[in-house]
Amino acid sequence: MSVTIAIGDIHGCLAELDSLLDIIRLAYDGGTLVFLGDYVDRGPDSAGVVDRVMAGPQTKNWRWVALMGNHERMMLDALAGADREGFWLRNGGEETLQSYRGEVPEAHRLWLANRPQIHVDVFRIFAHAGLDRGRPLEDQEENTLLWRRPKPEDDHGEFFGRHLCHGHTPRDENPVTRGARSNIDSGCVFGDRLTAAVFDDAVPGGPTRFINISSRYRWTG
Protein backbone atom coordinates (compact mmCIF):
# COMPACT_ATOMS: atom_id res chain seq x y z
CA MET A 1 0.00 0.00 0.00
CA SER A 2 1.34 3.42 -1.00
CA VAL A 3 0.73 5.95 1.75
CA THR A 4 0.81 9.65 2.44
CA ILE A 5 1.21 10.53 6.11
CA ALA A 6 0.58 13.99 7.55
CA ILE A 7 2.07 15.16 10.85
CA GLY A 8 0.36 17.91 12.83
CA ASP A 9 1.75 20.87 14.76
CA ILE A 10 5.06 20.00 16.45
CA HIS A 11 5.94 23.28 18.18
CA GLY A 12 9.43 22.38 19.31
CA CYS A 13 8.54 18.94 20.72
CA LEU A 14 11.52 17.09 19.26
CA ALA A 15 11.34 14.01 21.49
CA GLU A 16 7.73 13.37 20.47
CA LEU A 17 8.58 13.93 16.80
CA ASP A 18 11.44 11.43 16.95
CA SER A 19 9.19 8.84 18.59
CA LEU A 20 6.52 9.35 15.95
CA LEU A 21 9.03 9.07 13.10
CA ASP A 22 10.37 5.82 14.60
CA ILE A 23 6.87 4.32 14.62
CA ILE A 24 6.24 5.40 11.04
CA ARG A 25 9.52 3.91 9.82
CA LEU A 26 8.71 0.58 11.47
CA ALA A 27 5.13 0.48 10.20
CA TYR A 28 5.66 1.58 6.58
CA ASP A 29 8.35 0.93 3.98
CA GLY A 30 8.02 4.32 2.35
CA GLY A 31 5.70 6.97 1.00
CA THR A 32 5.16 10.71 1.30
CA LEU A 33 5.40 12.45 4.66
CA VAL A 34 3.72 15.87 4.84
CA PHE A 35 4.53 18.16 7.76
CA LEU A 36 1.71 20.65 8.27
CA GLY A 37 3.89 23.43 9.70
CA ASP A 38 4.38 25.04 13.11
CA TYR A 39 7.76 23.47 13.82
CA VAL A 40 8.71 26.31 16.15
CA ASP A 41 7.55 28.20 19.25
CA ARG A 42 6.37 27.26 22.75
CA GLY A 43 8.10 23.88 22.95
CA PRO A 44 11.55 23.09 24.34
CA ASP A 45 13.58 22.49 21.15
CA SER A 46 12.39 24.40 18.09
CA ALA A 47 15.95 24.51 16.72
CA GLY A 48 16.20 20.73 16.97
CA VAL A 49 12.86 20.23 15.23
CA VAL A 50 13.85 22.46 12.33
CA ASP A 51 17.20 20.65 12.08
CA ARG A 52 15.43 17.30 12.01
CA VAL A 53 12.90 18.22 9.33
CA MET A 54 15.50 20.05 7.25
CA ALA A 55 17.66 16.90 7.23
CA GLY A 56 14.92 15.00 5.41
CA PRO A 57 14.29 11.26 5.19
CA GLN A 58 17.00 8.75 5.99
CA THR A 59 16.03 6.41 3.13
CA LYS A 60 15.18 6.94 -0.55
CA ASN A 61 11.78 5.30 -0.09
CA TRP A 62 10.42 8.42 1.57
CA ARG A 63 9.63 11.88 0.24
CA TRP A 64 9.17 14.68 2.77
CA VAL A 65 7.06 17.77 2.13
CA ALA A 66 7.39 20.46 4.80
CA LEU A 67 4.71 23.17 4.71
CA MET A 68 4.77 26.59 6.34
CA GLY A 69 2.68 27.36 9.41
CA ASN A 70 1.61 30.66 10.91
CA HIS A 71 4.30 30.41 13.61
CA GLU A 72 7.01 30.22 10.96
CA ARG A 73 5.52 33.33 9.37
CA MET A 74 5.43 35.14 12.73
CA MET A 75 9.01 34.15 13.43
CA LEU A 76 10.30 35.30 10.03
CA ASP A 77 8.43 38.59 10.28
CA ALA A 78 9.79 39.21 13.77
CA LEU A 79 13.37 38.42 12.75
CA ALA A 80 12.95 40.88 9.88
CA GLY A 81 11.94 43.58 12.34
CA ALA A 82 8.20 43.57 11.64
CA ASP A 83 7.01 42.54 15.13
CA ARG A 84 7.09 45.82 17.00
CA GLU A 85 4.43 44.74 19.52
CA GLY A 86 6.28 41.57 20.53
CA PHE A 87 3.44 39.34 19.31
CA TRP A 88 5.80 36.52 18.31
CA LEU A 89 7.68 36.56 21.62
CA ARG A 90 4.41 36.34 23.59
CA ASN A 91 3.31 33.37 21.48
CA GLY A 92 6.30 31.14 22.09
CA GLY A 93 9.06 33.07 20.39
CA GLU A 94 11.02 33.41 23.62
CA GLU A 95 11.33 29.63 23.90
CA THR A 96 12.38 29.46 20.26
CA LEU A 97 15.17 32.00 20.75
CA GLN A 98 16.33 30.12 23.83
CA SER A 99 16.61 26.92 21.80
CA TYR A 100 18.72 28.81 19.25
CA ARG A 101 20.77 30.45 22.01
CA GLY A 102 19.66 33.86 20.82
CA GLU A 103 20.55 33.67 17.13
CA VAL A 104 18.65 31.84 14.36
CA PRO A 105 21.09 30.66 11.66
CA GLU A 106 20.64 32.09 8.18
CA ALA A 107 20.27 28.57 6.77
CA HIS A 108 17.25 27.98 8.99
CA ARG A 109 15.71 31.33 8.08
CA LEU A 110 16.08 30.67 4.35
CA TRP A 111 14.69 27.15 4.64
CA LEU A 112 11.65 28.31 6.60
CA ALA A 113 11.04 31.21 4.22
CA ASN A 114 10.93 28.82 1.27
CA ARG A 115 8.33 26.43 2.67
CA PRO A 116 5.30 25.87 0.44
CA GLN A 117 1.92 26.74 1.92
CA ILE A 118 -0.11 23.94 0.31
CA HIS A 119 0.36 20.40 -0.97
CA VAL A 120 -2.16 18.78 -3.32
CA ASP A 121 -2.35 15.21 -4.58
CA VAL A 122 -5.02 13.23 -6.44
CA PHE A 123 -7.33 12.76 -3.45
CA ARG A 124 -6.15 15.18 -0.76
CA ILE A 125 -5.20 18.77 0.01
CA PHE A 126 -2.81 19.53 2.86
CA ALA A 127 -2.50 23.00 4.42
CA HIS A 128 -1.58 24.31 7.82
CA ALA A 129 -4.88 25.98 8.68
CA GLY A 130 -7.54 25.68 6.01
CA LEU A 131 -8.97 26.69 2.66
CA ASP A 132 -11.44 29.18 1.26
CA ARG A 133 -13.84 27.33 -1.03
CA GLY A 134 -15.00 30.68 -2.38
CA ARG A 135 -11.67 31.15 -4.18
CA PRO A 136 -10.02 28.92 -6.81
CA LEU A 137 -7.65 26.34 -5.37
CA GLU A 138 -4.73 27.88 -7.24
CA ASP A 139 -5.57 31.34 -5.86
CA GLN A 140 -5.76 30.74 -2.10
CA GLU A 141 -4.54 33.58 0.11
CA GLU A 142 -1.70 33.18 2.60
CA ASN A 143 -3.86 34.44 5.45
CA THR A 144 -6.33 31.61 4.80
CA LEU A 145 -3.75 28.85 4.42
CA LEU A 146 -1.85 29.86 7.56
CA TRP A 147 -4.46 31.40 9.89
CA ARG A 148 -8.01 30.21 9.11
CA ARG A 149 -10.04 28.65 11.92
CA PRO A 150 -12.64 25.98 10.99
CA LYS A 151 -16.13 27.28 10.37
CA PRO A 152 -19.42 25.32 10.55
CA GLU A 153 -19.66 25.20 6.77
CA ASP A 154 -16.27 23.48 6.60
CA ASP A 155 -17.83 20.27 7.95
CA HIS A 156 -19.99 19.81 4.85
CA GLY A 157 -19.11 19.05 1.25
CA GLU A 158 -15.77 18.44 -0.42
CA PHE A 159 -12.81 20.73 -0.91
CA PHE A 160 -12.39 21.01 -4.67
CA GLY A 161 -13.29 17.32 -4.96
CA ARG A 162 -10.70 16.32 -2.37
CA HIS A 163 -10.27 15.68 1.36
CA LEU A 164 -8.62 18.47 3.40
CA CYS A 165 -6.09 17.66 6.11
CA HIS A 166 -4.95 20.54 8.35
CA GLY A 167 -3.70 21.47 11.80
CA HIS A 168 -3.48 24.90 13.48
CA THR A 169 -6.60 24.60 15.68
CA PRO A 170 -5.96 22.36 18.72
CA ARG A 171 -8.99 20.80 20.35
CA ASP A 172 -9.43 18.07 22.96
CA GLU A 173 -11.32 15.91 20.47
CA ASN A 174 -8.55 15.97 17.86
CA PRO A 175 -7.57 14.18 15.75
CA VAL A 176 -11.01 14.16 14.20
CA THR A 177 -12.53 13.78 10.74
CA ARG A 178 -15.73 15.62 9.88
CA GLY A 179 -17.04 15.23 6.37
CA ALA A 180 -14.18 15.91 3.99
CA ARG A 181 -11.94 17.55 6.60
CA SER A 182 -9.47 16.15 9.15
CA ASN A 183 -7.98 18.32 11.90
CA ILE A 184 -4.86 16.70 13.34
CA ASP A 185 -3.56 19.39 15.70
CA SER A 186 -3.83 17.42 18.95
CA GLY A 187 -2.15 20.03 21.13
CA CYS A 188 1.17 18.28 21.73
CA VAL A 189 2.84 21.40 23.12
CA PHE A 190 -0.07 21.86 25.55
CA GLY A 191 0.48 18.44 27.10
CA ASP A 192 -1.73 16.34 24.83
CA ARG A 193 -0.51 14.41 21.76
CA LEU A 194 1.41 14.65 18.50
CA THR A 195 -0.61 13.08 15.69
CA ALA A 196 0.06 11.55 12.30
CA ALA A 197 -2.78 10.80 9.87
CA VAL A 198 -2.25 7.92 7.43
CA PHE A 199 -3.88 8.07 3.98
CA ASP A 200 -4.04 5.27 1.40
CA ASP A 201 -2.87 6.84 -1.87
CA ALA A 202 -5.16 4.55 -3.88
CA VAL A 203 -8.35 5.35 -1.95
CA PRO A 204 -10.10 8.74 -1.73
CA GLY A 205 -11.37 10.20 1.53
CA GLY A 206 -10.08 10.51 5.06
CA PRO A 207 -7.33 8.78 7.00
CA THR A 208 -7.21 5.01 7.39
CA ARG A 209 -5.73 5.47 10.87
CA PHE A 210 -4.21 7.97 13.29
CA ILE A 211 -0.93 7.48 15.16
CA ASN A 212 -0.62 9.42 18.41
CA ILE A 213 2.35 10.10 20.68
CA SER A 214 1.65 11.41 24.17
CA SER A 215 3.38 14.65 25.05
CA ARG A 216 6.15 14.87 27.64
CA TYR A 217 5.87 18.65 27.81
CA ARG A 218 3.31 21.32 28.60
CA TRP A 219 3.67 24.96 27.63
CA THR A 220 1.95 27.27 30.06
CA GLY A 221 2.84 30.61 28.50
C-alpha positions, 0 to 999 in steps of 0.5 A: 500500500502506498501511503501519504502521512501527515504530521500535525503541529510540532511546536518544538517537541523534538522528542515526540517527533522522533518517537513518531518518526520511529513508529512510522519507519517501522510500520511503513516501507516508504511513501510521502510524509507531509509536515503541516507546519508550526515546527517552532515556538512554545516547545523546548527544542524548536531549533532541533525540530527544524534541524530534524525536518531540514535533514529529510528522510534517511532512506530513498523510499520516503519523500518529505514535504514540509509546509509553512505554518503561521508560527514560521511566518510570525518568526520570520516577520519578527526576525525581519523587524516587523514585530514591534508589539512583541506578538511573536515573543508572547506566542512562544518566540522566547522559547524558540530564541532560547533553543537557538541560544539567541541567534537563528542561523541564516540557513534555517531562516532561508529554509523556513522562508521557502516552505510551500503553503499547500500540498495537493495530490489526487485525493487530498489537500494539505495545508496548515490551517484551512482553505477558502472554497470561495476562491479557486484552489490555485488562488488561495490567500496566505492568510487563509492557508496559515491562519483560518479557523474551521467554520461550521460550513467546513464540515460539509461538502468536499474541498475542490473534490478532495479531502482536506487535512490541516492542523493549526486549531488544537482541540481536545477531540482531535484528531477528528474527521468531519465530512471531507476535513481532518484536523490533526492538531492534537495540542502536543505542546499543551500536554496532549498528543502529536498526531500523524494521519495515514492516507491510502494513496489509492483510496479517496477520503479521510485517514485510514488510521491515526498514530498518536504520541503522548506529550512529555511537555506542557507549555503554560505561557 
